[in-house]
Amino acid sequence: MTARAVTRALSISLFWSAGAASIAGAGQNASFLLPLHATATTQGPCSAYQSFDCLGTQPTVDVSPGTIAVYLFVYNHGQLAGVQTAFAPDPSWTFIYGLWDCQPGQLAVVAPGPPFGALAGTITTAFSCVFGPSLAPVGRMIFAATSGCLAQVASSYPFGIHVIDCANEVDQAQPGEEYRLGKICVGGGGYAACTGGGQVNDATWGGIKNQYQ
């Protein structure tokens, strides 16, 4: 872990504790997306994501029951130094372990685990500056997935779902912006979150919302 990453993690904590006003869109990542990708494995290395690029090849979001690794990525970013989101798996899923070490100098200030949801399911992590807009892998969780889905939900930590740029400026996912958030499902219903960040027409938005019901 580099001194810069530690300093950034501390600055994130201080930024939260200062009670700063909501500043969605203030940073260099206003159109960020948070795709998820699943592989059937018990030991997912960070490099496993290289089978997709969110352009010609989409992530795997629909899986069969079994042990899987679920990867979190940031996509469509300008410059990136931290991310926060939260996870809510179906109650039938069993959490095995998580690793948040895919970026240089990475520090997981908060790591997700049972019972998951807005508080316990939060990942808050900072790392050395990454320049986009290509996929940036953040980490992965290993689950025994039985049925239902793993969705991202708004974190109850300050600023909810957001990313931080290399100057510690924040861009947030606002309520109603579920198109930013990848989702993994057993059988079907997963969502890639590889497009969006701009205007979404009513028909498309209706379809996306239905996937999260």
PAKE-533224 format. One line per field, with one value per atom (N, C-alpha, C): x, y, z. Coordinates in nm, 2 decimals. Layout:
BEGIN
px <- [X | ...]
py <- [Y | ...]
pz <- [Z | ...]
END
This chain:
BEGIN
px <- [0.08 | 0.00 | 0.09 | 0.06 | 0.14 | 0.10 | 0.19 | 0.15 | 0.04 | 0.04 | -0.06 | -0.20 | -0.21 | -0.33 | -0.38 | -0.29 | -0.33 | -0.38 | -0.31 | -0.35 | -0.49 | -0.51 | -0.64 | -0.75 | -0.73 | -0.83 | -0.86 | -0.76 | -0.78 | -0.86 | -0.82 | -0.89 | -1.04 | -1.07 | -1.21 | -1.28 | -1.22 | -1.29 | -1.31 | -1.21 | -1.22 | -1.33 | -1.34 | -1.43 | -1.57 | -1.60 | -1.73 | -1.76 | -1.66 | -1.68 | -1.71 | -1.66 | -1.68 | -1.82 | -1.90 | -2.04 | -2.06 | -1.98 | -1.99 | -2.12 | -2.17 | -2.29 | -2.28 | -2.40 | -2.40 | -2.34 | -2.25 | -2.18 | -2.18 | -2.29 | -2.30 | -2.25 | -2.16 | -2.12 | -2.00 | -1.94 | -1.84 | -1.70 | -1.69 | -1.55 | -1.54 | -1.44 | -1.41 | -1.48 | -1.58 | -1.64 | -1.79 | -1.85 | -1.99 | -2.07 | -2.02 | -2.09 | -2.05 | -1.99 | -1.94 | -2.05 | -2.01 | -2.09 | -2.02 | -2.10 | -2.05 | -2.09 | -2.03 | -2.07 | -2.02 | -2.10 | -2.06 | -2.03 | -1.95 | -1.92 | -1.90 | -1.96 | -1.95 | -1.87 | -1.80 | -1.73 | -1.76 | -1.76 | -1.78 | -1.65 | -1.62 | -1.49 | -1.49 | -1.40 | -1.38 | -1.26 | -1.18 | -1.06 | -1.05 | -1.12 | -1.12 | -1.00 | -0.90 | -0.80 | -0.85 | -0.78 | -0.83 | -0.83 | -0.75 | -0.74 | -0.85 | -0.94 | -1.05 | -1.14 | -1.15 | -1.24 | -1.20 | -1.08 | -1.03 | -1.11 | -1.21 | -1.29 | -1.40 | -1.41 | -1.51 | -1.45 | -1.51 | -1.46 | -1.57 | -1.70 | -1.81 | -1.84 | -1.77 | -1.80 | -1.85 | -1.76 | -1.80 | -1.85 | -1.79 | -1.82 | -1.87 | -1.99 | -2.05 | -2.01 | -2.03 | -2.00 | -2.10 | -2.06 | -2.16 | -2.24 | -2.37 | -2.46 | -2.56 | -2.58 | -2.67 | -2.59 | -2.61 | -2.53 | -2.62 | -2.55 | -2.62 | -2.59 | -2.67 | -2.64 | -2.51 | -2.44 | -2.30 | -2.22 | -2.09 | -1.99 | -1.94 | -1.95 | -1.91 | -1.83 | -1.75 | -1.68 | -1.76 | -1.79 | -1.86 | -1.76 | -1.73 | -1.63 | -1.70 | -1.65 | -1.70 | -1.60 | -1.65 | -1.57 | -1.62 | -1.54 | -1.58 | -1.55 | -1.65 | -1.64 | -1.68 | -1.63 | -1.66 | -1.62 | -1.50 | -1.45 | -1.33 | -1.31 | -1.20 | -1.07 | -1.08 | -0.97 | -1.03 | -0.97 | -1.04 | -0.95 | -0.99 | -0.90 | -0.98 | -1.11 | -1.19 | -1.33 | -1.40 | -1.54 | -1.61 | -1.74 | -1.82 | -1.96 | -2.00 | -2.13 | -2.17 | -2.28 | -2.33 | -2.40 | -2.39 | -2.45 | -2.56 | -2.66 | -2.76 | -2.79 | -2.73 | -2.76 | -2.89 | -2.95 | -3.06 | -3.03 | -3.12 | -3.10 | -3.05 | -3.07 | -3.03 | -2.88 | -2.81 | -2.67 | -2.59 | -2.48 | -2.38 | -2.25 | -2.22 | -2.09 | -1.97 | -1.87 | -1.75 | -1.64 | -1.60 | -1.50 | -1.49 | -1.43 | -1.41 | -1.26 | -1.22 | -1.09 | -1.10 | -1.04 | -1.04 | -0.90 | -0.83 | -0.69 | -0.65 | -0.75 | -0.72 | -0.64 | -0.63 | -0.56 | -0.44 | -0.34 | -0.22 | -0.25 | -0.18 | -0.20 | -0.34 | -0.41 | -0.55 | -0.57 | -0.67 | -0.71 | -0.86 | -0.91 | -1.06 | -1.09 | -1.14 | -1.18 | -1.29 | -1.39 | -1.51 | -1.52 | -1.54 | -1.56 | -1.69 | -1.76 | -1.89 | -1.89 | -2.00 | -2.01 | -2.15 | -2.19 | -2.32 | -2.35 | -2.48 | -2.59 | -2.61 | -2.51 | -2.51 | -2.62 | -2.66 | -2.75 | -2.68 | -2.75 | -2.70 | -2.58 | -2.57 | -2.47 | -2.36 | -2.40 | -2.30 | -2.25 | -2.33 | -2.29 | -2.21 | -2.16 | -2.08 | -1.94 | -1.89 | -1.75 | -1.71 | -1.61 | -1.55 | -1.40 | -1.34 | -1.20 | -1.14 | -1.01 | -0.93 | -0.80 | -0.74 | -0.63 | -0.55 | -0.44 | -0.36 | -0.44 | -0.42 | -0.50 | -0.49 | -0.61 | -0.63 | -0.70 | -0.65 | -0.71 | -0.79 | -0.91 | -1.01 | -1.00 | -1.11 | -1.24 | -1.25 | -1.14 | -1.15 | -1.19 | -1.22 | -1.26 | -1.16 | -1.20 | -1.11 | -1.16 | -1.10 | -1.14 | -1.11 | -1.21 | -1.19 | -1.17 | -1.25 | -1.24 | -1.34 | -1.35 | -1.44 | -1.49 | -1.60 | -1.66 | -1.69 | -1.67 | -1.70 | -1.83 | -1.93 | -2.05 | -2.09 | -2.17 | -2.24 | -2.38 | -2.41 | -2.53 | -2.64 | -2.76 | -2.86 | -2.97 | -3.03 | -3.14 | -3.14 | -3.22 | -3.23 | -3.11 | -3.09 | -3.00 | -2.91 | -2.80 | -2.71 | -2.72 | -2.78 | -2.80 | -2.71 | -2.69 | -2.62 | -2.73 | -2.71 | -2.81 | -2.74 | -2.81 | -2.75 | -2.69 | -2.56 | -2.49 | -2.55 | -2.56 | -2.60 | -2.48 | -2.36 | -2.25 | -2.26 | -2.19 | -2.21 | -2.19 | -2.27 | -2.27 | -2.31 | -2.36 | -2.42 | -2.33 | -2.38 | -2.30 | -2.22 | -2.09 | -2.01 | -1.87 | -1.81 | -1.67 | -1.59 | -1.46 | -1.38 | -1.27 | -1.24 | -1.13 | -1.00 | -0.90 | -0.76 | -0.74 | -0.84 | -0.83 | -0.93 | -0.98 | -1.08 | -1.21 | -1.25 | -1.38 | -1.48 | -1.60 | -1.70 | -1.80 | -1.83 | -1.95 | -2.04 | -2.17 | -2.26 | -2.36 | -2.41 | -2.52 | -2.65 | -2.73 | -2.85 | -2.97 | -3.07 | -3.19 | -3.25 | -3.29 | -3.34 | -3.24 | -3.11 | -3.00 | -2.95 | -3.05 | -3.01 | -2.94 | -2.95 | -2.89 | -2.73 | -2.68 | -2.54 | -2.49 | -2.58 | -2.55 | -2.57 | -2.46 | -2.47 | -2.54 | -2.59 | -2.67 | -2.64 | -2.62 | -2.60 | -2.71 | -2.77 | -2.88 | -2.86 | -2.91 | -2.92 | -3.03 | -3.00 | -3.11 | -3.13 | -3.16 | -3.18 | -3.23 | -3.22 | -3.26 | -3.14 | -3.02 | -2.90 | -2.89 | -2.82 | -2.80 | -2.66 | -2.61 | -2.46 | -2.41 | -2.49 | -2.45 | -2.33 | -2.32 | -2.21 | -2.25 | -2.37 | -2.41 | -2.49 | -2.51 | -2.58 | -2.50 | -2.53 | -2.46 | -2.50 | -2.59 | -2.65 | -2.80 | -2.88 | -3.02 | -3.07 | -3.17 | -3.23 | -3.38 | -3.42 | -3.56 | -3.65 | -3.78 | -3.88 | -3.89 | -3.89 | -3.91 | -3.79 | -3.67 | -3.55 | -3.55 | -3.58 | -3.57 | -3.68 | -3.79 | -3.90 | -3.85 | -3.78 | -3.72 | -3.62 | -3.53 | -3.43 | -3.49 | -3.59 | -3.65 | -3.72 | -3.78 | -3.84 | -3.74 | -3.62 | -3.52 | -3.48 | -3.51 | -3.47 | -3.59 | -3.71 | -3.82 | -3.83]
py <- [-0.12 | 0.00 | 0.12 | 0.22 | 0.34 | 0.44 | 0.53 | 0.64 | 0.73 | 0.74 | 0.82 | 0.76 | 0.62 | 0.56 | 0.57 | 0.56 | 0.58 | 0.72 | 0.82 | 0.96 | 0.98 | 0.92 | 0.94 | 0.88 | 0.76 | 0.69 | 0.78 | 0.84 | 0.93 | 1.05 | 1.11 | 1.23 | 1.20 | 1.07 | 1.03 | 1.04 | 0.98 | 0.98 | 1.12 | 1.21 | 1.35 | 1.42 | 1.39 | 1.45 | 1.42 | 1.29 | 1.25 | 1.32 | 1.32 | 1.37 | 1.52 | 1.59 | 1.73 | 1.77 | 1.67 | 1.70 | 1.78 | 1.76 | 1.84 | 1.82 | 1.92 | 1.91 | 1.81 | 1.76 | 1.67 | 1.74 | 1.68 | 1.74 | 1.65 | 1.59 | 1.50 | 1.56 | 1.50 | 1.55 | 1.65 | 1.66 | 1.76 | 1.72 | 1.58 | 1.53 | 1.50 | 1.41 | 1.38 | 1.25 | 1.21 | 1.08 | 1.08 | 1.19 | 1.21 | 1.10 | 1.03 | 0.92 | 0.78 | 0.76 | 0.63 | 0.53 | 0.40 | 0.29 | 0.18 | 0.10 | 0.00 | -0.14 | -0.20 | -0.33 | -0.44 | -0.55 | -0.67 | -0.78 | -0.88 | -0.99 | -1.11 | -1.23 | -1.35 | -1.46 | -1.54 | -1.65 | -1.77 | -1.89 | -2.01 | -2.06 | -2.02 | -2.05 | -2.03 | -2.09 | -2.07 | -1.98 | -1.94 | -1.86 | -1.76 | -1.66 | -1.56 | -1.47 | -1.48 | -1.38 | -1.25 | -1.14 | -1.01 | -1.02 | -1.10 | -1.10 | -1.17 | -1.24 | -1.32 | -1.23 | -1.10 | -1.01 | -1.00 | -1.04 | -1.00 | -1.07 | -1.15 | -1.22 | -1.12 | -1.00 | -0.91 | -0.77 | -0.68 | -0.54 | -0.43 | -0.48 | -0.39 | -0.32 | -0.36 | -0.30 | -0.42 | -0.49 | -0.60 | -0.72 | -0.74 | -0.85 | -0.80 | -0.85 | -0.81 | -0.90 | -0.85 | -0.93 | -1.04 | -1.15 | -1.25 | -1.21 | -1.20 | -1.15 | -1.26 | -1.36 | -1.47 | -1.60 | -1.66 | -1.78 | -1.90 | -2.01 | -2.13 | -2.14 | -2.22 | -2.24 | -2.30 | -2.25 | -2.31 | -2.20 | -2.23 | -2.14 | -2.04 | -1.91 | -1.81 | -1.70 | -1.64 | -1.51 | -1.40 | -1.30 | -1.18 | -1.06 | -1.00 | -0.89 | -0.76 | -0.66 | -0.52 | -0.44 | -0.36 | -0.28 | -0.14 | -0.04 | 0.09 | 0.11 | 0.16 | 0.18 | 0.32 | 0.37 | 0.50 | 0.61 | 0.60 | 0.69 | 0.77 | 0.89 | 0.97 | 0.95 | 0.98 | 0.95 | 0.90 | 0.79 | 0.72 | 0.69 | 0.71 | 0.68 | 0.62 | 0.60 | 0.53 | 0.51 | 0.41 | 0.38 | 0.33 | 0.36 | 0.31 | 0.26 | 0.14 | 0.09 | -0.01 | -0.07 | -0.17 | -0.29 | -0.40 | -0.52 | -0.59 | -0.65 | -0.72 | -0.85 | -0.96 | -1.09 | -1.15 | -1.23 | -1.31 | -1.39 | -1.40 | -1.47 | -1.61 | -1.67 | -1.81 | -1.82 | -1.70 | -1.71 | -1.72 | -1.79 | -1.80 | -1.73 | -1.63 | -1.56 | -1.65 | -1.66 | -1.74 | -1.65 | -1.56 | -1.46 | -1.35 | -1.24 | -1.13 | -1.08 | -1.03 | -0.98 | -0.84 | -0.74 | -0.61 | -0.56 | -0.61 | -0.58 | -0.58 | -0.54 | -0.54 | -0.42 | -0.31 | -0.19 | -0.17 | -0.10 | -0.07 | 0.02 | -0.02 | 0.06 | 0.06 | -0.05 | -0.05 | -0.07 | 0.01 | 0.00 | -0.01 | -0.12 | -0.13 | -0.07 | 0.05 | 0.11 | 0.04 | 0.00 | -0.08 | -0.19 | -0.31 | -0.43 | -0.50 | -0.55 | -0.60 | -0.74 | -0.78 | -0.91 | -0.93 | -1.05 | -1.07 | -0.97 | -0.93 | -0.97 | -0.89 | -0.81 | -0.73 | -0.62 | -0.56 | -0.45 | -0.32 | -0.21 | -0.08 | -0.05 | -0.11 | -0.09 | -0.20 | -0.32 | -0.43 | -0.47 | -0.44 | -0.47 | -0.37 | -0.27 | -0.16 | -0.20 | -0.16 | -0.16 | -0.01 | 0.03 | 0.17 | 0.14 | 0.18 | 0.15 | 0.26 | 0.28 | 0.38 | 0.32 | 0.38 | 0.32 | 0.42 | 0.39 | 0.48 | 0.52 | 0.64 | 0.70 | 0.61 | 0.59 | 0.51 | 0.60 | 0.60 | 0.68 | 0.59 | 0.64 | 0.57 | 0.60 | 0.56 | 0.51 | 0.36 | 0.29 | 0.14 | 0.08 | -0.05 | -0.11 | -0.11 | -0.07 | -0.08 | -0.18 | -0.30 | -0.40 | -0.35 | -0.37 | -0.32 | -0.44 | -0.54 | -0.66 | -0.76 | -0.87 | -0.97 | -1.04 | -1.10 | -1.18 | -1.32 | -1.42 | -1.55 | -1.60 | -1.65 | -1.69 | -1.83 | -1.90 | -2.02 | -1.96 | -1.95 | -1.89 | -2.00 | -1.98 | -2.08 | -2.04 | -1.92 | -1.87 | -1.72 | -1.65 | -1.50 | -1.43 | -1.31 | -1.21 | -1.15 | -1.10 | -1.01 | -0.87 | -0.77 | -0.64 | -0.54 | -0.43 | -0.31 | -0.22 | -0.18 | -0.09 | 0.03 | 0.14 | 0.26 | 0.24 | 0.27 | 0.25 | 0.36 | 0.32 | 0.41 | 0.49 | 0.47 | 0.56 | 0.69 | 0.79 | 0.92 | 0.92 | 0.99 | 1.00 | 0.88 | 0.78 | 0.66 | 0.60 | 0.57 | 0.51 | 0.62 | 0.62 | 0.72 | 0.68 | 0.76 | 0.74 | 0.87 | 0.85 | 0.97 | 0.98 | 1.10 | 1.11 | 1.14 | 1.17 | 1.18 | 1.31 | 1.40 | 1.52 | 1.51 | 1.39 | 1.36 | 1.43 | 1.46 | 1.51 | 1.39 | 1.41 | 1.31 | 1.32 | 1.20 | 1.19 | 1.08 | 1.11 | 1.02 | 0.96 | 0.84 | 0.78 | 0.83 | 0.89 | 0.95 | 0.85 | 0.87 | 0.78 | 0.78 | 0.67 | 0.66 | 0.63 | 0.62 | 0.59 | 0.44 | 0.35 | 0.21 | 0.16 | 0.23 | 0.19 | 0.19 | 0.25 | 0.26 | 0.13 | 0.04 | -0.06 | -0.20 | -0.28 | -0.41 | -0.50 | -0.62 | -0.71 | -0.85 | -0.94 | -1.08 | -1.17 | -1.26 | -1.34 | -1.49 | -1.57 | -1.72 | -1.74 | -1.80 | -1.83 | -1.72 | -1.60 | -1.49 | -1.37 | -1.25 | -1.13 | -1.04 | -1.08 | -1.00 | -0.88 | -0.78 | -0.65 | -0.61 | -0.58 | -0.56 | -0.42 | -0.32 | -0.18 | -0.13 | -0.17 | -0.13 | -0.01 | 0.03 | 0.15 | 0.24 | 0.37 | 0.46 | 0.58 | 0.65 | 0.76 | 0.89 | 0.87 | 0.99 | 0.98 | 1.03 | 1.03 | 0.89 | 0.84 | 0.71 | 0.74 | 0.68 | 0.71 | 0.63 | 0.67 | 0.61 | 0.46 | 0.41 | 0.26 | 0.19 | 0.24 | 0.17 | 0.17 | 0.29 | 0.31 | 0.22 | 0.20 | 0.11 | -0.03 | -0.07 | -0.21 | -0.23 | -0.13 | -0.14 | -0.15 | -0.07 | -0.07 | -0.20 | -0.26 | -0.39 | -0.50 | -0.49 | -0.59 | -0.58 | -0.46 | -0.44 | -0.46 | -0.50 | -0.53 | -0.67]
pz <- [0.00 | 0.00 | 0.00 | -0.09 | -0.10 | 0.00 | 0.03 | 0.12 | 0.06 | -0.07 | -0.14 | -0.12 | -0.13 | -0.11 | 0.03 | 0.13 | 0.27 | 0.29 | 0.23 | 0.25 | 0.19 | 0.07 | 0.00 | 0.09 | 0.15 | 0.23 | 0.35 | 0.41 | 0.52 | 0.48 | 0.36 | 0.31 | 0.29 | 0.24 | 0.22 | 0.35 | 0.46 | 0.59 | 0.64 | 0.62 | 0.67 | 0.58 | 0.45 | 0.37 | 0.42 | 0.45 | 0.50 | 0.63 | 0.73 | 0.86 | 0.86 | 0.75 | 0.74 | 0.71 | 0.67 | 0.64 | 0.51 | 0.42 | 0.29 | 0.22 | 0.15 | 0.08 | -0.03 | -0.08 | -0.19 | -0.32 | -0.39 | -0.50 | -0.62 | -0.65 | -0.76 | -0.89 | -0.96 | -1.09 | -1.08 | -0.96 | -0.93 | -0.98 | -1.00 | -1.03 | -1.18 | -1.21 | -1.35 | -1.40 | -1.33 | -1.36 | -1.36 | -1.42 | -1.41 | -1.48 | -1.57 | -1.64 | -1.60 | -1.48 | -1.44 | -1.43 | -1.46 | -1.45 | -1.36 | -1.30 | -1.21 | -1.25 | -1.36 | -1.41 | -1.31 | -1.31 | -1.24 | -1.34 | -1.31 | -1.40 | -1.31 | -1.36 | -1.28 | -1.35 | -1.28 | -1.33 | -1.24 | -1.29 | -1.21 | -1.16 | -1.04 | -0.98 | -0.83 | -0.76 | -0.62 | -0.59 | -0.69 | -0.67 | -0.78 | -0.78 | -0.89 | -0.89 | -0.98 | -0.99 | -1.05 | -1.03 | -1.08 | -1.24 | -1.30 | -1.44 | -1.51 | -1.43 | -1.49 | -1.57 | -1.55 | -1.62 | -1.77 | -1.81 | -1.94 | -2.05 | -2.02 | -2.12 | -2.17 | -2.12 | -2.17 | -2.17 | -2.24 | -2.25 | -2.24 | -2.22 | -2.22 | -2.35 | -2.46 | -2.59 | -2.68 | -2.74 | -2.83 | -2.75 | -2.63 | -2.54 | -2.41 | -2.37 | -2.25 | -2.13 | -2.01 | -1.89 | -1.88 | -1.80 | -1.77 | -1.65 | -1.67 | -1.56 | -1.52 | -1.60 | -1.57 | -1.55 | -1.44 | -1.40 | -1.37 | -1.36 | -1.31 | -1.16 | -1.09 | -0.94 | -0.92 | -0.82 | -0.79 | -0.73 | -0.72 | -0.66 | -0.77 | -0.74 | -0.84 | -0.78 | -0.86 | -0.82 | -0.89 | -0.82 | -0.87 | -0.86 | -0.98 | -0.99 | -1.00 | -0.93 | -0.94 | -1.02 | -1.12 | -1.20 | -1.20 | -1.24 | -1.27 | -1.42 | -1.49 | -1.64 | -1.67 | -1.79 | -1.84 | -1.74 | -1.69 | -1.59 | -1.66 | -1.61 | -1.66 | -1.58 | -1.45 | -1.36 | -1.23 | -1.17 | -1.07 | -0.95 | -0.83 | -0.71 | -0.60 | -0.62 | -0.51 | -0.55 | -0.49 | -0.52 | -0.40 | -0.39 | -0.29 | -0.35 | -0.31 | -0.35 | -0.24 | -0.25 | -0.15 | -0.23 | -0.17 | -0.23 | -0.14 | -0.21 | -0.15 | -0.22 | -0.18 | -0.24 | -0.20 | -0.28 | -0.24 | -0.11 | -0.02 | 0.11 | 0.09 | -0.02 | -0.04 | -0.07 | -0.11 | -0.14 | -0.01 | -0.02 | 0.09 | 0.06 | 0.14 | 0.12 | 0.17 | 0.08 | 0.12 | 0.16 | 0.07 | 0.11 | 0.00 | 0.03 | -0.06 | -0.06 | -0.18 | -0.20 | -0.27 | -0.22 | -0.28 | -0.29 | -0.40 | -0.42 | -0.56 | -0.65 | -0.79 | -0.85 | -0.77 | -0.81 | -0.72 | -0.78 | -0.70 | -0.58 | -0.47 | -0.35 | -0.29 | -0.31 | -0.27 | -0.12 | -0.07 | 0.07 | 0.08 | 0.14 | 0.16 | 0.30 | 0.30 | 0.43 | 0.49 | 0.41 | 0.45 | 0.35 | 0.40 | 0.31 | 0.34 | 0.23 | 0.25 | 0.30 | 0.37 | 0.43 | 0.49 | 0.53 | 0.59 | 0.70 | 0.72 | 0.64 | 0.51 | 0.47 | 0.35 | 0.36 | 0.24 | 0.25 | 0.25 | 0.28 | 0.27 | 0.36 | 0.48 | 0.57 | 0.56 | 0.60 | 0.60 | 0.47 | 0.36 | 0.23 | 0.15 | 0.22 | 0.16 | 0.13 | 0.02 | -0.01 | -0.03 | 0.05 | 0.03 | 0.02 | -0.10 | -0.12 | -0.20 | -0.17 | -0.23 | -0.29 | -0.39 | -0.46 | -0.54 | -0.59 | -0.67 | -0.80 | -0.85 | -0.96 | -1.08 | -1.14 | -1.26 | -1.36 | -1.49 | -1.59 | -1.69 | -1.73 | -1.81 | -1.95 | -2.03 | -1.97 | -1.97 | -1.99 | -1.99 | -1.85 | -1.85 | -1.73 | -1.62 | -1.50 | -1.39 | -1.29 | -1.28 | -1.18 | -1.04 | -0.95 | -0.81 | -0.71 | -0.73 | -0.64 | -0.67 | -0.59 | -0.61 | -0.49 | -0.49 | -0.38 | -0.43 | -0.35 | -0.38 | -0.31 | -0.38 | -0.32 | -0.37 | -0.29 | -0.34 | -0.37 | -0.50 | -0.55 | -0.58 | -0.52 | -0.53 | -0.62 | -0.60 | -0.67 | -0.65 | -0.74 | -0.72 | -0.77 | -0.71 | -0.77 | -0.66 | -0.71 | -0.63 | -0.70 | -0.62 | -0.68 | -0.60 | -0.66 | -0.59 | -0.54 | -0.42 | -0.35 | -0.30 | -0.27 | -0.22 | -0.08 | -0.06 | 0.06 | 0.16 | 0.29 | 0.39 | 0.44 | 0.40 | 0.43 | 0.35 | 0.40 | 0.33 | 0.18 | 0.11 | -0.04 | -0.11 | -0.04 | -0.11 | -0.21 | -0.33 | -0.43 | -0.50 | -0.50 | -0.57 | -0.60 | -0.68 | -0.71 | -0.68 | -0.66 | -0.63 | -0.74 | -0.78 | -0.88 | -0.81 | -0.89 | -0.84 | -0.76 | -0.76 | -0.68 | -0.56 | -0.53 | -0.42 | -0.45 | -0.57 | -0.60 | -0.63 | -0.59 | -0.58 | -0.70 | -0.76 | -0.85 | -0.79 | -0.78 | -0.72 | -0.82 | -0.79 | -0.85 | -0.78 | -0.85 | -0.78 | -0.78 | -0.69 | -0.70 | -0.84 | -0.89 | -1.02 | -1.13 | -1.09 | -1.19 | -1.17 | -1.16 | -1.15 | -1.28 | -1.39 | -1.51 | -1.50 | -1.39 | -1.37 | -1.30 | -1.25 | -1.15 | -1.21 | -1.22 | -1.26 | -1.16 | -1.21 | -1.13 | -1.18 | -1.09 | -1.13 | -1.08 | -1.17 | -1.13 | -1.17 | -1.09 | -1.12 | -1.21 | -1.33 | -1.43 | -1.53 | -1.49 | -1.58 | -1.50 | -1.57 | -1.51 | -1.48 | -1.51 | -1.48 | -1.57 | -1.53 | -1.60 | -1.61 | -1.73 | -1.75 | -1.70 | -1.72 | -1.68 | -1.76 | -1.89 | -1.97 | -2.06 | -2.06 | -2.13 | -2.04 | -2.08 | -2.00 | -1.96 | -1.86 | -1.82 | -1.89 | -1.98 | -2.05 | -2.03 | -2.13 | -2.12 | -2.15 | -2.08 | -2.11 | -2.14 | -2.26 | -2.29 | -2.20 | -2.21 | -2.11 | -2.13 | -2.25 | -2.28 | -2.22 | -2.24 | -2.19 | -2.04 | -1.98 | -1.84 | -1.77 | -1.83 | -1.78 | -1.77 | -1.88 | -1.88 | -1.77 | -1.75 | -1.65 | -1.51 | -1.49 | -1.35 | -1.33 | -1.43 | -1.41 | -1.36 | -1.41 | -1.37 | -1.22 | -1.16 | -1.02 | -0.93 | -0.98 | -0.89 | -0.84]
END
